[in-house]
Amino acid sequence: MIETVPPDLLDAVWEYPLFDALYGRRTRRFGLGFEMAQGPSKYKSPHAPLPLTEAEEALLVAAGVGFSGMALWDQSRPMPYRSADGRTFPSTSRGRRTALFFTNDRGVYVIDPDAGSTGKIREAATTDQRTQVLDLYRAHRRTLQDHRLEIPRRAPPLCGHNLWDSNIPGSTLFMPVCDVSFSLIGLIAQFVDARLERFAATSGRGMNIVDDRFDFRPAGIDKWLNNGFLDRDNILTLSHLERQACYFMFSEPAMICQNMFLATEAMGLGGWMHCGIMSREIFEALGFRATAAHQMPVVADPIGLDGIFEAYCPPYFSSMDAAVDAVLAPLLRQRSTPAKPDRPPEAVPYLISDAEHRAGAVEISEEGIACTKAVCNYIYDTYGRFPGTVDAMHLMWMMQVHHLDTDYYDRFFKPGAYGATHAAHLAAWHF
């Protein structure tokens, strides 16, 4: 049973001033039990490492990836699906394609990416509901390994200046991993199908996607160029398209880490957000699958952790057609049917009727789905992987959290290097 956070502590964290957290946020790398063996501020902590409690971790998870309430979808032309997945971080994929992995002295874990959502317009709207945000950790934490993640202590995969303090006893290391394959499929559809009213002109035709690594040849779309579904003169290169899919996803892990970083100010914990890593060996340590070598001169692609977090490509789908269907089928109104009479109605945030909402939603065309499949199959057949030249899974940011050794900061830094919450943390949280 995971202990809860005492109400007075939870209220103090919840009501901590936002701008105090923003302006007080600092990288604080030195924790209880740490040692800095070289440099001008060499120091060995006289204290034993003190791991975070599960309650402390649960509150950090709630800050990073919590369900905050129903998404509003307040757009002039919303998508036909209705999602209750409002998250504490902004997302282009309804918060479902970035998974939070973490490790501590006890093991390696993931917050289940398929965790439930919320039926409320706002979670924890009253003070007595605040403890409910800890349920995401309690109910949806999955154990992957029974020991700390074994990241090689060398450069790479770690950056040299992080060798002394990253992923050491007493710390919890959070590792948000994002999936670009889902984003890429959705973007291709938005670029080729004008009916979605996104990147193709509403009254016009879709874009001509060409492979700039192979003489700008059409990326499997000759049929749709010839029948006028796509505009031959409106060109989008495949390299630009794949980078754009990355842009859509890369902000999510950074925002998750920033959310937790701000929470450390309110809780009085130390830590820092770092990107001095080479992720391939970390993926291997987590147990991720990578694609086999192909005749193209590209490296193996980390595509997922079996049964936990899987990219939208083979072997997790029987074909790229099946992967595309999984992403795009919800954008067909006729497949997004109202609740059956014997089922309770789905919770929604808006006041208009379900019929009005559906009538105003955009919808992908069958031709758009077919064209998207052609592009995706071209990428997979040409490069032996999907995406073609960027990885499906990305780990770019890590957030480490630990208990601060304030003695170190008192010895080497001016007053103000840490705040009142840090000074009081051990007495308040570990009584």
C-alpha positions in Angstrom: 0.0 0.0 0.0 1.5 3.3 -1.1 1.3 5.9 1.7 -0.5 9.1 1.0 0.7 12.7 1.4 -0.5 14.3 4.7 -3.2 16.9 3.9 -1.2 19.8 5.2 1.8 18.9 3.1 -0.3 18.4 0.0 -2.0 21.7 0.5 1.3 23.5 0.9 2.6 21.9 -2.3 -0.6 22.6 -4.2 -0.7 26.3 -3.1 3.0 27.0 -3.7 3.2 30.2 -5.8 3.8 29.6 -9.4 6.1 32.5 -10.0 8.1 31.5 -6.9 8.6 28.1 -8.4 9.6 29.6 -11.8 12.1 32.1 -10.3 13.4 29.7 -7.6 13.9 26.8 -10.0 17.6 25.9 -10.1 19.7 22.9 -11.0 20.6 21.3 -7.7 22.7 18.2 -8.4 24.2 17.4 -5.0 22.1 15.0 -2.9 22.4 13.1 0.3 25.1 10.4 -0.1 26.6 12.0 -3.2 30.3 12.7 -3.7 32.0 15.2 -6.0 35.5 13.8 -6.3 37.1 16.5 -8.4 36.9 20.2 -9.2 36.9 23.4 -7.0 34.0 22.2 -4.8 35.1 18.6 -4.0 32.9 17.2 -1.3 31.6 13.9 0.1 28.3 13.9 1.8 28.5 12.5 5.3 24.9 11.3 5.1 23.5 8.1 3.7 21.5 8.2 0.5 17.8 8.7 1.2 15.5 7.4 -1.6 12.3 9.2 -2.4 9.3 7.7 -0.8 6.6 6.3 -3.1 4.3 9.2 -2.0 6.9 11.7 -3.1 7.3 9.9 -6.4 3.5 9.8 -6.8 3.2 13.5 -6.5 6.0 14.1 -9.0 4.2 11.7 -11.5 1.0 13.6 -10.9 2.7 16.9 -11.8 4.5 15.4 -14.8 1.8 13.3 -16.6 -1.4 13.6 -14.5 -4.9 13.7 -15.9 -6.1 17.3 -15.2 -9.6 17.1 -16.6 -11.4 16.7 -19.9 -9.9 18.2 -23.0 -12.1 21.0 -24.4 -11.5 20.6 -28.1 -12.6 24.2 -28.5 -11.9 24.4 -32.2 -14.1 25.6 -35.0 -13.8 22.2 -36.7 -12.9 19.6 -34.1 -11.9 16.0 -34.7 -14.8 13.5 -34.5 -13.4 11.6 -31.5 -14.1 13.0 -28.1 -11.3 12.6 -25.6 -11.3 13.0 -21.8 -7.5 13.0 -21.8 -6.6 16.5 -20.6 -3.1 16.2 -19.2 -0.8 18.3 -17.1 1.4 18.6 -20.2 0.4 19.9 -23.6 0.1 17.2 -26.3 -0.6 16.8 -30.0 -1.5 13.1 -29.5 -4.0 13.3 -26.6 -1.2 12.6 -24.1 -1.0 8.9 -25.2 2.2 8.7 -27.2 4.7 9.8 -24.5 5.3 7.3 -21.8 7.0 8.0 -18.5 9.6 5.5 -17.4 11.6 5.8 -14.2 14.1 4.0 -12.0 15.1 4.1 -8.4 16.9 1.8 -5.9 14.0 -0.6 -6.0 13.5 -1.1 -9.7 12.5 0.2 -13.1 8.9 1.3 -13.8 6.6 2.8 -16.3 3.3 4.7 -15.8 1.0 2.7 -18.0 0.5 4.7 -21.3 -3.0 3.2 -21.5 -4.0 4.4 -18.1 -7.6 5.6 -17.8 -8.7 9.2 -18.2 -11.2 11.4 -16.4 -14.9 12.3 -16.7 -14.6 15.6 -14.9 -14.2 19.0 -16.4 -11.4 19.5 -13.8 -9.7 17.0 -11.6 -9.1 17.9 -7.9 -11.4 20.9 -8.1 -11.7 21.0 -4.3 -9.1 20.6 -1.6 -10.6 17.2 -0.4 -10.1 15.8 -3.9 -6.4 16.6 -4.2 -5.2 13.2 -3.0 -6.9 11.6 -6.0 -4.1 12.8 -8.3 -1.9 10.2 -6.6 -4.0 7.4 -8.0 -2.3 7.5 -11.4 0.9 6.2 -9.7 -0.9 3.9 -7.3 -3.0 2.2 -9.9 -1.0 2.4 -13.1 2.6 2.0 -12.1 4.0 -1.2 -13.8 7.2 -2.8 -12.6 9.6 -3.7 -15.4 12.8 -4.7 -13.5 13.5 -5.3 -9.8 16.7 -3.3 -9.7 18.0 0.1 -10.7 18.3 0.6 -14.4 21.9 -0.4 -15.4 23.0 2.6 -17.6 26.7 2.2 -18.4 28.7 4.6 -16.3 30.8 5.9 -19.1 30.7 8.5 -21.9 28.7 7.8 -23.9 25.9 7.0 -23.1 26.3 9.6 -20.3 27.9 12.9 -20.8 31.2 13.2 -19.0 30.1 15.9 -16.6 27.1 13.8 -15.5 29.0 10.6 -14.6 29.4 11.5 -11.0 25.7 12.2 -10.2 23.3 10.7 -12.7 21.3 7.6 -11.8 23.1 6.9 -8.5 21.8 5.5 -5.2 19.1 7.6 -3.5 17.9 9.2 -6.8 14.9 8.7 -8.9 15.5 9.1 -12.6 12.5 9.9 -14.8 12.7 9.2 -18.5 9.8 10.3 -20.7 9.9 8.5 -24.1 7.9 9.8 -27.0 6.7 7.9 -30.2 7.1 9.7 -33.5 5.5 7.0 -35.6 1.9 7.9 -34.5 2.6 11.6 -35.2 4.0 10.9 -38.6 1.0 8.9 -39.8 -1.4 11.6 -38.6 0.6 14.3 -40.2 0.8 12.5 -43.6 -3.0 12.3 -43.5 -3.3 16.0 -42.7 -0.9 17.0 -45.6 -2.6 14.8 -48.2 -6.4 15.1 -47.4 -8.0 18.5 -47.7 -11.1 17.2 -46.0 -9.3 17.3 -42.6 -8.9 21.1 -43.0 -5.4 21.1 -41.5 -2.4 21.5 -43.8 -4.0 21.0 -47.2 -6.1 23.9 -48.4 -9.8 23.3 -47.5 -11.0 23.8 -51.1 -7.9 22.5 -52.7 -5.8 19.4 -53.0 -3.3 17.6 -50.9 0.5 18.1 -51.1 2.9 16.2 -53.3 5.2 14.3 -50.9 8.5 13.5 -52.6 11.6 11.6 -51.4 14.5 14.1 -51.5 17.0 11.4 -50.9 16.0 9.7 -54.1 15.9 12.4 -56.7 12.7 13.9 -55.4 10.6 11.0 -56.7 7.0 10.8 -55.6 6.7 8.8 -52.3 4.4 6.1 -53.6 1.6 8.6 -54.6 1.6 8.5 -58.4 -2.0 7.4 -58.5 -3.2 10.3 -56.5 -1.1 12.8 -58.5 -2.6 11.5 -61.7 -6.2 11.6 -60.5 -5.9 15.1 -59.1 -6.3 14.3 -55.4 -2.9 15.8 -54.8 -1.4 19.0 -56.2 1.7 18.1 -58.2 3.1 21.6 -57.8 2.7 21.8 -54.1 5.7 19.9 -52.9 6.7 18.6 -49.5 9.9 16.7 -49.0 10.0 13.5 -47.0 12.9 14.8 -44.9 10.9 17.9 -44.0 7.8 15.8 -43.2 9.7 13.5 -40.8 11.3 16.4 -39.1 7.9 18.0 -38.7 6.6 14.8 -37.0 9.5 15.1 -34.5 8.6 18.8 -33.9 5.1 17.8 -32.9 6.3 15.3 -30.3 9.6 16.6 -28.9 8.1 19.3 -26.7 6.1 16.7 -24.6 9.1 15.1 -22.8 10.6 18.6 -22.1 7.3 19.9 -20.6 6.9 16.7 -18.5 10.4 17.2 -17.0 9.7 20.9 -16.5 6.5 20.2 -14.6 8.3 17.8 -12.3 11.2 20.3 -11.9 8.7 23.0 -10.8 7.2 20.5 -8.4 10.6 19.9 -6.7 10.5 23.6 -5.7 7.2 23.2 -4.0 8.2 20.0 -2.4 11.7 21.0 -1.3 13.5 18.3 -3.4 16.7 18.6 -5.3 17.4 17.5 -8.9 18.0 18.6 -12.4 16.8 18.2 -16.0 19.4 16.9 -18.3 19.9 15.9 -21.9 23.5 14.9 -21.8 22.8 11.4 -23.0 23.0 9.1 -26.0 19.8 7.1 -25.7 20.5 4.0 -27.7 22.2 2.1 -24.9 19.5 3.3 -22.4 16.8 1.9 -24.7 18.7 -1.4 -24.7 18.9 -1.4 -20.9 15.1 -0.7 -20.7 14.6 -3.7 -23.0 13.4 -1.9 -26.1 13.2 -3.8 -29.4 15.1 -2.3 -32.4 14.6 -3.1 -36.1 17.0 -5.4 -37.8 19.6 -4.1 -40.3 18.4 -3.2 -43.8 20.2 -2.7 -47.1 19.8 1.1 -46.6 22.8 2.7 -44.7 20.7 3.6 -41.6 21.1 2.4 -38.1 18.6 0.2 -36.2 15.5 1.9 -35.1 14.2 1.6 -31.5 10.5 0.8 -32.0 9.1 -0.2 -28.6 9.0 -2.2 -25.5 6.9 -5.3 -26.2 3.5 -5.2 -24.6 4.2 -1.8 -22.9 4.8 1.0 -25.5 4.9 0.0 -29.1 5.3 2.1 -32.3 2.8 2.1 -35.1 4.7 -0.1 -37.5 5.6 -3.8 -38.0 6.1 -6.1 -36.1 3.6 -4.5 -33.7 1.1 -4.3 -36.6 0.8 -6.9 -39.3 1.4 -4.2 -41.9 1.7 -0.5 -42.4 -1.9 -0.6 -43.7 -3.0 -1.9 -40.3 -1.0 0.7 -38.4 -2.6 3.5 -40.5 -6.1 2.1 -39.9 -5.4 2.1 -36.1 -4.5 5.8 -36.2 -7.0 7.1 -38.7 -10.1 5.0 -38.2 -11.3 7.3 -35.3 -11.3 10.2 -37.8 -14.2 8.5 -39.7 -17.5 9.8 -38.3 -19.3 6.6 -39.1 -16.8 4.6 -37.0 -17.1 7.0 -34.1 -20.6 6.0 -33.2 -22.7 7.4 -30.3 -23.1 5.3 -27.2 -25.6 2.5 -27.3 -28.9 3.0 -25.5 -27.9 0.4 -22.9 -24.7 2.2 -22.0 -24.3 5.5 -20.1 -23.5 8.5 -22.3 -19.9 9.5 -22.6 -18.8 12.4 -20.5 -18.1 15.5 -22.6 -17.2 19.1 -21.6 -19.5 21.0 -24.0 -23.1 21.9 -23.7 -24.2 21.3 -27.3 -25.8 18.0 -28.2 -23.7 15.0 -29.3 -25.4 15.3 -32.8 -24.3 18.9 -33.2 -20.8 18.2 -32.2 -20.5 15.3 -34.7 -22.1 17.3 -37.5 -19.5 20.1 -37.0 -16.5 17.7 -36.8 -14.1 17.2 -39.7 -13.7 13.8 -41.2 -11.0 12.1 -43.2 -11.9 10.6 -46.6 -11.4 7.0 -47.6 -9.2 8.4 -50.4 -7.1 10.2 -47.8 -6.6 7.0 -45.8 -5.6 5.1 -49.0 -3.1 7.8 -49.9 -1.7 7.9 -46.4 -1.2 4.1 -46.6 0.7 4.5 -49.9 3.1 7.0 -48.4 3.7 4.9 -45.3 4.2 1.8 -47.3 6.7 3.6 -49.5 8.7 4.7 -46.4 8.7 1.2 -44.9 9.5 -0.6 -48.2 12.2 1.9 -49.1 14.0 2.2 -45.8 13.1 -1.0 -44.0 11.8 0.9 -41.1 9.1 3.5 -40.1 9.8 6.4 -39.9 12.5 6.2 -42.6 15.3 8.3 -41.3 14.4 9.4 -37.8 13.8 7.0 -34.9 10.3 5.9 -33.9 11.1 6.2 -30.2 13.0 9.1 -28.7 14.5 9.7 -25.2 16.0 13.2 -25.1 15.4 14.5 -21.6 15.7 13.0 -18.2 14.7 14.5 -14.9 16.5 13.3 -11.8 15.1 14.0 -8.3 16.8 13.4 -5.0 17.0 14.7 -1.4 19.2 17.7 -1.3 22.3 17.8 0.9 22.0 21.4 2.2 25.3 21.1 4.0 27.1 21.1 0.6 25.3 24.3 -0.5 25.9 26.0 2.9 29.6 25.3 2.5 30.1 26.4 -1.2 27.3 28.8 -2.1 25.9 32.1 -1.0 22.6 32.2 1.0 19.6 31.7 -1.3 21.1 28.7 -3.2 18.1 26.7 -1.9 14.8 27.7 -0.5 12.6 27.4 2.6 11.0 24.2 1.3 14.4 22.5 0.8 15.5 23.6 4.3 12.4 22.2 5.9 11.9 19.1 3.7 13.4 16.3 5.9 11.6 17.6 9.0 8.3 18.0 7.2 8.3 14.8 5.1 10.4 12.3 6.9 9.3 12.6 10.5 
